[in-house]
């Protein structure tokens, strides 16, 4: 008898086929995530669960699944949606997909930086509104990147990839990570700096730190007061790293220049969120890894974790913390 698994969203056909060769698959193919009650119902008696970052996987899910559940494979690098401690207490393995989305997320970070600096979204809306009547020397003038300072908070895989790309634009790069050594900084041609130094000196501040109790609301009202009044904040890490109410106040009052957000708190952002009314804010729907190639690689990695877990093998990419 093949192991039974539940997959909480339609995935790349190549990954689904790989799973179906080994497992009996129950697939939720709705556009929205399965409601929690349905998730708990569909996991009853399964050997494996293939989840997304949008699924809340906690003790209630584990209890509903019962003793048969061996593995939860999350199609994401992050796993804030999963109660890892409760899983480990039950002997349930947790898998994720690290590394694969580094380049896609770094590319998107630079796209957001450029879009905010050069006011691309404002320009598109200006044309679509029929306001483009002539060329003017001050029309939607933006910011130069060459010679400006980029501060990177979090210098892991994605932060390093952003630094590599940013150097091509002539940016001076400050980087913060608790583990950043002088040798590593020299290798990536960045200057080690404290968060305080980055906030006070950077023209662009880009966030790439994981969400932990220490980084929740790392960018709060106090942090925002340390930034330049024309600085731009870019967040492609996790929404709760930024206190959005404080960010709105700083932007509304002109205490910082702008923001470009791929992640928000909550997700999705409510339609009536006041940030969406500000012209100097760009918000996109968590597209960091959203390339066809990257999402397929993520699905295949998650499939391999799932198959390993239900067949009693070590997960290729296991969460151990």
C-alpha positions, 0 to 999 in steps of 0.5 A, a space after each residue: 500500500 502506498 503512503 498517503 499524502 495531502 498537498 495543500 495547493 496545486 504544484 508544478 506537474 513535474 513535482 506532482 508526478 514525482 510524488 504520485 510515483 510513490 504516494 497516494 495523493 490527495 490534492 487541494 487545488 483551490 485558489 485559496 488555501 484550505 480553511 483550517 477545519 478542512 486542512 484538519 479533516 483532510 490530513 486524517 490518517 495521512 503519512 505526509 503533508 505537503 504545505 505552503 507558507 500560507 498554511 497554519 500547521 500546529 498541534 491541532 493539525 498533528 492531532 487531527 492527522 494522528 500517529 501516521 503523520 511522519 513528515 511535513 514538507 513546507 514549500 518555502 525557506 521559512 517555516 514560521 507557519 509551522 509549530 516545529 517544537 510540537 512536531 519534533 515532540 511527536 517525532 514528525 520531520 519538518 522539511 523546507 527548501 533553502 537556497 533555491 530562491 536566493 537569486 530570484 529574491 535578490 533579483 526582485 530586491 533590486 527591481 524594487 530598489 530601482 522601481 522606488 528610486 526611479 519612481 517607476 510605479 508613479 510614472 506608470 500611473 501618471 501615464 495611465 491617468 492621462 496626465 502626460 502632456 509634455 516633458 518637464 525637467 522636474 517631472 517625477 525626478 528620482 534618485 541616482 544609485 551610483 554613489 549612493 549607500 545601500 544598507 543590507 540588514 541580514 547578510 545570508 545567502 540573499 543579502 550576499 546576492 543582493 550585494 553582488 548585484 548592487 555593486 554593478 550599480 556603483 552603490 557603496 554597501 554597508 552590511 549587518 549580520 551578527 556573524 559577519 566577519 571582516 574576511 567575509 566582508 572583504 570577500 563580498 566588498 562590503 563594509 561591516 556596520 551596525 544596524 544603527 549606522 546603516 539606518 543613519 547613513 544608508 540611502 536605501 535600507 534592504 531587509 534580509 533577516 529571518 523573522 525571530 522574536 529579536 527581529 520582530 518589529 526591528 524597524 519600529 518607530 525608533 528605528 525609522 527616526 534614525 533614517 534619512 528623510 529621503 531614505 527608501 526602505 525595501 523589505 523582501 524578508 518577512 512582513 513583521 520585521 517592520 512595524 507597519 503602523 510606524 512605517 505609515 506614520 513616518 512616510 505620511 509625515 515625510 520622515 523617510 522618502 519611500 518604501 517598497 514591500 514584497 512582504 506585509 503584516 498581515 498577508 495579504 494586506 487589507 484593501 483599506 490599509 492606509 499604506 496603499 494610499 501613499 504615492 511613495 509606497 510600492 506593495 507587491 504580493 510576496 513575489 520574491 521566489 515567483 519565477 517559473 523556474 524557481 517555483 518548480 525547483 522549490 516544488 521538487 525539493 519539497 517533493 523529495 523531502 516529502 518522499 524521504 519522510 514517508 519512506 523512512 529516509 533522512 530528509 534532504 533538507 530538514 529543519 533541525 531548530 
